[in-house]
Amino acid sequence: MKSVHMIGVPLDLGGARRGTDMGPSAFRIAGIREQLSTLGLSVTDKGDIPSPIPEAKGTGDPRKRYVKEIAKVCQRLFQISLASLDEGATPVALGGDHSLAAGSVAAAAVHIRRLGKPLGLIWVDAHGDMNSPTSSGSGNVHGMPLAALLGPEPAELAHFADEAPAVQAQHTVLVGIRNLDDREKEIVRAAKVTVFTMKEIDRLGIAEVMERALAIASRGTGGFHVSYDLDVCDPTVAPGVGTPVKGGLSYREAHVVMEMIAESGKMTSLDLVEVNPALDVRNTTAELGTELALSAFGKNIL
């Protein structure tokens, strides 16, 4: 029986709007463990990683606010995720803001590296999350985790997978991007990652985009991590996110992403992040995230 380990990460330090610390609870209220169990999976809830609240801490460096506290949470997530992978389980990080991915992706990278392969990464998000402390206008660290996974900054989040970057640009694919500031556009282009914006999804269709994304993340790798930010979905289907952007994935497009990931059989681990119940409508967004998790683990229409 396939094992899944759910790890709650009530992290609320990386963004500007409060509320993502309630994300893991919202997933549990939506019944994520019980629903995954109906697929014949052995699901263990590992509980929540202790995460401080902003009111209890100073912001520190204004260019990377709360980064030391965020790094401690990511370090713990790294340890728990790596232990789950070593046990043969699939870790699912329930967020919490997207800065947690610095820990979860690094764990998958170390695990796959032990098998002599690099890790692929599919980053499903409205945003690039590739700002550095020097390029960010806000200093919000949830806009920086992919930068840390690919390269040296912010340094506090870039070292979990040892000295080498956790992932390489040629194995990294961004899907659903539609909101980059001018400086970040330059960074993303220079990084040589593959990007499928909403324009490409509109023109090619989500199935073609995912076929290409899966090929890139699978080629020469030992599997891929999926980091799924619920703000990739249109606010009409996922209203409870910290940074909503119009023109996102439809309900069905959001599911096709996960259905095709499941068909590939190569997902090592999963993040579901940026669920903010304070901005949600009757837990709609966590319920959608739960449905997407089911699709990622193989639930079929027929």
RAPESUL-V906426 format. One record per residue. N is the residue number from 1. RES is the residue in one letter. SS is DSSP state (H for helix, E for strand, - for the rest). Layout:
# RAPESUL-V906426
n | res | ss
N | RES | SS
N | RES | SS
This chain:
# RAPESUL-V906426
n | res | ss
1 | M | -
2 | K | -
3 | S | E
4 | V | E
5 | H | E
6 | M | E
7 | I | E
8 | G | E
9 | V | E
10 | P | -
11 | L | -
12 | D | -
13 | L | -
14 | G | -
15 | G | -
16 | A | -
17 | R | -
18 | R | -
19 | G | -
20 | T | H
21 | D | H
22 | M | H
23 | G | H
24 | P | H
25 | S | H
26 | A | H
27 | F | H
28 | R | H
29 | I | H
30 | A | -
31 | G | -
32 | I | H
33 | R | H
34 | E | H
35 | Q | H
36 | L | H
37 | S | H
38 | T | -
39 | L | -
40 | G | -
41 | L | -
42 | S | E
43 | V | E
44 | T | E
45 | D | E
46 | K | E
47 | G | E
48 | D | E
49 | I | -
50 | P | -
51 | S | -
52 | P | -
53 | I | -
54 | P | H
55 | E | H
56 | A | H
57 | K | -
58 | G | -
59 | T | -
60 | G | -
61 | D | -
62 | P | -
63 | R | -
64 | K | -
65 | R | -
66 | Y | -
67 | V | H
68 | K | H
69 | E | H
70 | I | H
71 | A | H
72 | K | H
73 | V | H
74 | C | H
75 | Q | H
76 | R | H
77 | L | H
78 | F | H
79 | Q | H
80 | I | H
81 | S | H
82 | L | H
83 | A | H
84 | S | H
85 | L | H
86 | D | H
87 | E | -
88 | G | -
89 | A | -
90 | T | E
91 | P | E
92 | V | E
93 | A | E
94 | L | E
95 | G | E
96 | G | -
97 | D | -
98 | H | H
99 | S | H
100 | L | H
101 | A | H
102 | A | H
103 | G | H
104 | S | H
105 | V | H
106 | A | H
107 | A | H
108 | A | H
109 | A | H
110 | V | H
111 | H | H
112 | I | H
113 | R | H
114 | R | H
115 | L | -
116 | G | -
117 | K | -
118 | P | E
119 | L | E
120 | G | E
121 | L | E
122 | I | E
123 | W | E
124 | V | E
125 | D | -
126 | A | -
127 | H | -
128 | G | -
129 | D | -
130 | M | -
131 | N | -
132 | S | -
133 | P | -
134 | T | -
135 | S | -
136 | S | -
137 | G | -
138 | S | -
139 | G | -
140 | N | -
141 | V | H
142 | H | H
143 | G | H
144 | M | -
145 | P | H
146 | L | H
147 | A | H
148 | A | H
149 | L | H
150 | L | H
151 | G | -
152 | P | -
153 | E | -
154 | P | -
155 | A | H
156 | E | H
157 | L | H
158 | A | -
159 | H | -
160 | F | -
161 | A | -
162 | D | -
163 | E | -
164 | A | -
165 | P | -
166 | A | -
167 | V | -
168 | Q | -
169 | A | H
170 | Q | H
171 | H | H
172 | T | E
173 | V | E
174 | L | E
175 | V | E
176 | G | E
177 | I | E
178 | R | -
179 | N | -
180 | L | -
181 | D | -
182 | D | H
183 | R | H
184 | E | H
185 | K | H
186 | E | H
187 | I | H
188 | V | H
189 | R | H
190 | A | H
191 | A | H
192 | K | -
193 | V | -
194 | T | E
195 | V | E
196 | F | E
197 | T | E
198 | M | H
199 | K | H
200 | E | H
201 | I | H
202 | D | H
203 | R | H
204 | L | H
205 | G | -
206 | I | H
207 | A | H
208 | E | H
209 | V | H
210 | M | H
211 | E | H
212 | R | H
213 | A | H
214 | L | H
215 | A | H
216 | I | H
217 | A | H
218 | S | H
219 | R | -
220 | G | -
221 | T | E
222 | G | E
223 | G | E
224 | F | E
225 | H | E
226 | V | E
227 | S | E
228 | Y | E
229 | D | E
230 | L | H
231 | D | H
232 | V | H
233 | C | E
234 | D | -
235 | P | -
236 | T | -
237 | V | -
238 | A | -
239 | P | -
240 | G | -
241 | V | E
242 | G | -
243 | T | -
244 | P | -
245 | V | -
246 | K | -
247 | G | -
248 | G | -
249 | L | E
250 | S | -
251 | Y | H
252 | R | H
253 | E | H
254 | A | H
255 | H | H
256 | V | H
257 | V | H
258 | M | H
259 | E | H
260 | M | H
261 | I | H
262 | A | H
263 | E | H
264 | S | H
265 | G | -
266 | K | -
267 | M | E
268 | T | E
269 | S | E
270 | L | E
271 | D | E
272 | L | E
273 | V | E
274 | E | -
275 | V | E
276 | N | -
277 | P | H
278 | A | H
279 | L | H
280 | D | -
281 | V | -
282 | R | -
283 | N | -
284 | T | H
285 | T | H
286 | A | H
287 | E | H
288 | L | H
289 | G | H
290 | T | H
291 | E | H
292 | L | H
293 | A | H
294 | L | H
295 | S | H
296 | A | H
297 | F | -
298 | G | -
299 | K | -
300 | N | -
301 | I | -
302 | L | -
